[in-house]
Amino acid sequence: MSIEPLTDEERADALDALPDWDYDDGRDAISRSFTFPDFSAAFAFMTRVALYAEKHDHHPEWSNVWNRVDILLTTHDAGGLSHRDVAMAEAIEALAE
Ligand SMILES: C[C@H](O)[C@H](O)[C@H]1CNC2=NC(N)=NC(=O)C2=N1
């Protein structure tokens, strides 16, 4: 099944709804850093995101340093940002709480 990148208008709307996420022009991606009280909380968050990602067959590019988790979302199959990234970012927001 093919998946299309967002149009300029769809991307602008998505970014308005995700004020804590930055747009990466070069990658056509969105990114955000999360900071937690300690490594244990950061890794628990990563576990929740990993289970969500596997269930929805959509996976983040990410890294972790102690209490920080850096996440970048883009859709490799679309060659850029798609509605799957927006849905994932919304889910990640909820999983960070
Ligand atoms: C075969 C499998 O469905 C695809 O490779 C999925 C897996 N996870 C994915 N994750 C992301 N971020 N982009 C994709 O295009 C993607 N494709």
Ligand as a Chemical Component Dictionary entry (heavy atoms), coordinates in Angstrom:
data_LIG
# 
_chem_comp.id                   LIG 
_chem_comp.type                 NON-POLYMER 
_chem_comp.pdbx_formal_charge   0 
_chem_comp.three_letter_code    LIG 
# 
loop_
_chem_comp_atom.comp_id 
_chem_comp_atom.atom_id 
_chem_comp_atom.alt_atom_id 
_chem_comp_atom.type_symbol 
_chem_comp_atom.charge 
_chem_comp_atom.model_Cartn_x 
_chem_comp_atom.model_Cartn_y 
_chem_comp_atom.model_Cartn_z 
_chem_comp_atom.pdbx_ordinal 
LIG C1 C1 C 0 7.327 -3.336 6.197  1  
LIG C2 C2 C 0 6.911 -2.348 7.246  2  
LIG O1 O1 O 0 5.503 -2.270 7.294  3  
LIG C3 C3 C 0 7.428 -0.967 6.940  4  
LIG O2 O2 O 0 8.822 -1.024 6.724  5  
LIG C4 C4 C 0 7.078 0.055  8.002  6  
LIG C5 C5 C 0 7.711 -0.205 9.347  7  
LIG N1 N1 N 0 7.882 0.994  10.146 8  
LIG C6 C6 C 0 7.986 2.196  9.581  9  
LIG N2 N2 N 0 8.320 3.265  10.296 10 
LIG C7 C7 C 0 8.495 4.458  9.743  11 
LIG N3 N3 N 0 8.829 5.503  10.502 12 
LIG N4 N4 N 0 8.333 4.635  8.433  13 
LIG C8 C8 C 0 7.988 3.636  7.623  14 
LIG O3 O3 O 0 7.844 3.854  6.405  15 
LIG C9 C9 C 0 7.792 2.350  8.195  16 
LIG N5 N5 N 0 7.431 1.334  7.464  17 
# 
loop_
_chem_comp_bond.comp_id 
_chem_comp_bond.atom_id_1 
_chem_comp_bond.atom_id_2 
_chem_comp_bond.value_order 
_chem_comp_bond.pdbx_ordinal 
LIG C1 C2 SING 1  
LIG C2 O1 SING 2  
LIG C2 C3 SING 3  
LIG C3 O2 SING 4  
LIG C3 C4 SING 5  
LIG C4 C5 SING 6  
LIG C4 N5 SING 7  
LIG C5 N1 SING 8  
LIG N1 C6 SING 9  
LIG C6 N2 DOUB 10 
LIG C6 C9 SING 11 
LIG N2 C7 SING 12 
LIG C7 N3 SING 13 
LIG C7 N4 DOUB 14 
LIG N4 C8 SING 15 
LIG C8 O3 DOUB 16 
LIG C8 C9 SING 17 
LIG C9 N5 DOUB 18 
# 
